[in-house]
Amino acid sequence: MAQWTECMNFGIAVARQAREVILDAFKTQKAVMLKSSPADLVTETDQRVEKMIISAIRQKYPTHKFIGEESVAAGERLVLTDSPTWIIDPIDGTVNFVHRFPFVAISIAFAVNQQTEFGIVYSCVEDKLYSAQRGKGAFLNGVPLYASGQEDITKCLVVTEIGAERDDLALTTMTTNILNLLKIPIRGIRAVGTAAVDMCLVATGGADAYYHIGMHCWDIAASALVVREAGGVVIDTNGGEFDMMSRKVIAASSLAVAKRMAQVIQAFPCARDDENPTKAGNDVYNTANGH
């Protein structure tokens, strides 16, 4: 594991450079392209930042592989092999970015033998850099992180997202899940607008759990490790083992809370990331300043 520390430090340095690009563009008017729905957006900054990150890493580590959100959107195959692979979301929270809502993150994970070795989540506007290396703990700006450890779900604050899917089944499932959790009851539900930051909030203890259906591997690969290294639990919404390609996740302060949530959360059908490698590339259907 120690051999990947240099890679993680380089990834953090690249993330810091990418943050400056995002902050420069944050307050400007964006030309927006739609992907799968009016809530699934991409901007020139997303594309520019991803190219910048991949270019810098490829120059340093030419044999490494990459899975990037915008590269997949452009038609590249999504394949996770045993080779050292960087999994990149250049801007997690693009809708926030477009609207200048101040929760926008860079997410960078690094996997070897299909196991995440380190994760970096940089909440750019907040200047909060979350990081974790397998077996070495989780940190926020260098300070150790610890999940709350809460085991009583009735004392939990839960984070989730509405998501980009807006068909009737997805919306009905999403609202039913919220209703079922509130009826347990839990203390409340929040939505920040970026899956990566949502999960990192569980690692801080500021939230006790997070769940979502329909996100992608680049949204959660890094933050899942941050949660686990902070002492939290990450599982599938069906209560089974977490699979970053399944597009379903529960992250929680304890196994008891995660399992209780799994009893009431339902998932709508969504193709696995590794079964639908060019979906995003086929979904771009409009370009025009957000319309």
C-alpha positions in Angstrom: 0.0 0.0 0.0 2.9 2.4 0.8 3.9 2.4 -2.8 0.8 4.3 -3.8 1.4 7.2 -1.3 3.5 9.0 -4.0 0.6 8.6 -6.4 -1.9 10.0 -3.8 0.3 13.0 -3.1 0.6 13.7 -6.8 -3.2 13.4 -7.2 -3.7 15.9 -4.4 -1.3 18.4 -6.1 -3.2 18.0 -9.4 -6.5 18.4 -7.6 -5.3 21.7 -6.1 -4.4 23.0 -9.6 -7.7 21.9 -10.9 -9.5 23.7 -8.1 -8.0 27.0 -9.3 -9.5 26.5 -12.8 -12.9 25.7 -11.2 -12.9 28.7 -8.9 -11.9 31.0 -11.8 -15.0 29.8 -13.8 -17.4 29.5 -10.8 -18.8 33.1 -11.0 -19.0 33.3 -14.8 -21.9 32.6 -17.1 -21.7 29.0 -18.4 -22.6 27.5 -21.7 -24.4 24.3 -20.6 -24.9 21.0 -22.5 -27.5 18.5 -21.5 -26.8 14.8 -21.3 -29.5 12.3 -20.1 -31.9 14.9 -18.7 -32.4 18.6 -18.0 -30.8 17.8 -14.6 -27.7 16.0 -16.1 -25.5 18.8 -17.2 -21.9 19.3 -18.5 -20.0 22.5 -19.1 -16.8 23.4 -20.9 -15.1 23.6 -17.5 -16.0 19.9 -16.7 -14.3 18.9 -19.9 -11.3 21.2 -19.5 -10.7 20.1 -15.9 -10.9 16.4 -16.8 -8.4 16.8 -19.7 -6.1 18.7 -17.4 -6.2 16.1 -14.6 -5.7 13.2 -17.0 -3.0 14.9 -19.0 -0.9 15.7 -15.8 -1.3 12.2 -14.4 -0.6 10.5 -17.8 2.6 12.5 -18.1 3.7 11.3 -14.7 2.4 7.7 -14.9 2.1 6.8 -18.6 1.1 3.2 -18.0 -1.8 3.9 -15.8 -5.4 3.7 -17.0 -8.3 6.2 -16.6 -12.1 6.2 -16.1 -13.3 9.8 -16.5 -16.9 11.0 -16.5 -16.5 13.3 -19.5 -14.4 10.8 -21.4 -17.2 8.2 -21.0 -19.7 10.9 -22.1 -17.5 11.3 -25.2 -17.8 7.6 -26.0 -14.8 5.9 -24.3 -15.5 2.4 -22.9 -15.9 2.2 -19.2 -13.7 -0.8 -18.2 -12.2 -1.4 -14.7 -9.3 -3.8 -15.0 -6.7 -5.0 -12.5 -4.3 -2.3 -13.8 -3.7 0.9 -11.8 -6.7 3.0 -12.7 -7.6 6.6 -11.9 -11.4 7.2 -11.6 -12.2 10.9 -12.1 -15.1 13.2 -11.7 -13.8 16.7 -12.7 -16.8 18.5 -11.2 -19.2 16.6 -9.0 -22.1 18.9 -8.6 -22.3 20.4 -12.1 -25.8 21.8 -11.5 -24.5 23.5 -8.4 -21.6 24.8 -10.4 -23.9 26.2 -13.1 -26.1 27.9 -10.4 -23.2 29.0 -8.3 -24.5 27.0 -5.4 -21.3 26.6 -3.3 -20.9 22.8 -3.2 -18.7 21.7 -6.1 -16.2 18.9 -5.8 -13.3 17.2 -7.6 -13.3 13.5 -7.0 -10.3 11.3 -7.8 -10.0 7.6 -6.8 -7.2 5.2 -7.6 -7.8 1.5 -7.9 -5.5 -1.5 -8.3 -6.7 -5.0 -8.8 -10.2 -3.4 -8.8 -9.7 -2.3 -5.2 -9.6 1.4 -4.2 -6.2 2.3 -2.8 -6.8 6.0 -2.1 -9.5 8.6 -2.6 -9.4 12.4 -2.9 -12.5 14.7 -2.7 -11.9 18.4 -2.9 -14.9 20.6 -2.1 -13.6 23.6 -4.0 -15.5 26.6 -2.8 -15.3 25.4 0.8 -11.5 24.7 0.4 -12.1 21.3 2.1 -9.8 18.5 0.9 -10.9 15.0 2.0 -8.4 12.2 1.5 -8.1 8.6 2.5 -5.6 5.8 1.8 -6.5 2.2 2.4 -5.6 1.2 5.9 -4.3 4.6 6.9 -7.4 6.6 7.9 -9.3 9.5 6.5 -8.6 13.2 6.8 -10.0 16.6 6.2 -7.3 19.2 5.4 -4.9 16.9 7.3 -7.1 16.4 10.4 -8.3 12.8 11.1 -11.9 12.1 10.4 -14.3 9.8 12.4 -17.8 8.8 11.5 -20.4 9.4 14.3 -20.8 5.7 15.2 -24.5 6.2 15.7 -26.4 2.9 15.9 -29.9 4.2 16.5 -31.5 5.2 13.2 -34.1 7.4 14.9 -31.2 9.7 15.9 -29.8 9.9 12.4 -29.5 12.8 10.0 -29.5 11.3 6.4 -28.2 12.8 3.2 -29.4 11.8 -0.3 -30.0 13.3 -3.7 -32.9 13.6 -6.1 -30.6 12.5 -9.0 -30.8 13.1 -12.7 -33.4 10.4 -13.5 -36.8 12.1 -13.9 -39.0 9.3 -15.3 -42.1 8.4 -13.3 -40.6 5.2 -11.8 -37.4 6.9 -10.6 -39.3 9.8 -9.1 -41.8 7.6 -7.4 -39.1 5.4 -6.0 -37.1 8.4 -4.8 -40.1 10.0 -3.0 -41.2 6.7 -1.5 -37.8 6.1 -0.1 -37.8 9.5 1.6 -41.3 8.9 3.0 -40.3 5.4 4.3 -37.2 6.9 6.1 -39.2 9.7 7.6 -41.8 7.3 8.9 -39.2 5.2 10.9 -38.6 8.1 11.9 -35.2 9.6 11.3 -34.3 13.1 12.4 -34.1 14.7 8.9 -33.0 14.5 5.3 -30.6 16.8 3.5 -29.4 17.2 -0.1 -26.2 19.0 -0.8 -26.1 18.4 -4.6 -22.8 16.4 -4.8 -22.6 12.7 -4.0 -18.9 12.9 -3.2 -19.4 15.6 -0.6 -22.6 13.9 0.7 -20.6 10.8 1.6 -17.7 12.7 3.0 -20.2 14.4 5.4 -20.9 10.9 6.8 -17.1 10.5 7.3 -17.1 13.8 9.3 -20.0 12.7 11.6 -21.9 15.7 10.4 -24.4 13.3 8.8 -25.0 9.8 10.0 -25.9 8.2 6.6 -26.2 8.7 2.9 -28.0 6.6 0.2 -28.5 7.0 -3.5 -29.6 5.1 -6.6 -28.4 6.1 -10.1 -25.1 7.8 -9.4 -21.9 6.6 -11.2 -18.6 5.1 -10.1 -16.8 8.4 -10.5 -19.2 10.0 -8.1 -18.5 7.7 -5.1 -15.3 5.7 -5.6 -13.2 8.1 -3.7 -15.7 9.1 -1.0 -16.6 5.4 -0.3 -13.0 4.9 0.9 -13.1 8.1 2.9 -16.2 6.8 4.8 -14.7 3.4 5.4 -11.4 4.8 6.6 -13.3 7.1 9.0 -14.9 4.0 10.6 -18.1 4.1 8.6 -19.8 1.4 6.6 -20.6 1.2 2.9 -23.0 -1.4 1.5 -25.4 -1.9 -1.4 -29.0 -0.7 -1.0 -30.1 -4.4 -0.9 -28.0 -4.9 2.2 -25.2 -6.8 0.3 -21.6 -6.0 -0.5 -20.9 -2.6 -2.0 -20.0 -2.6 -5.7 -19.0 0.7 -7.2 -20.3 -0.2 -10.6 -23.8 -1.1 -9.4 -25.0 2.5 -9.1 -26.5 1.8 -5.6 -25.1 2.7 -2.3 -25.7 3.2 1.4 -23.0 4.8 3.5 -23.6 4.9 7.2 -22.2 5.5 10.7 -22.6 1.9 11.6 -23.7 -1.5 10.2 -26.9 -1.3 12.3 -28.0 1.9 10.6 -27.0 0.7 7.1 -28.9 -2.5 7.5 -32.0 -0.8 8.8 -32.0 1.6 5.9 -31.6 -1.3 3.5 -34.9 -2.7 4.8 -36.9 0.3 3.6 -35.0 1.6 0.6 -36.0 0.4 -2.8 -34.0 0.7 -6.0 -35.4 1.5 -9.5 -33.7 -0.4 -12.4 -30.5 1.2 -13.7 -27.8 -0.3 -15.9 -24.5 -1.0 -14.2 -21.7 1.3 -15.2 -19.7 -1.5 -16.7 -22.6 -2.8 -18.7 -23.5 0.5 -20.3 -20.1 2.0 -21.2 -21.2 4.6 -23.7 -24.6 5.6 -22.4 -23.7 9.2 -21.6 -22.0 9.7 -25.0 -25.3 8.8 -26.7 -27.4 11.1 -24.5 -26.2 14.6 -25.3 -29.2 16.1 -27.0 -29.0 19.9 -26.7 -26.5 22.7 -26.4 -27.6 26.2 -25.6 -26.9 28.1 -22.3 -28.9 25.8 -20.1 -31.8 25.0 -22.4 
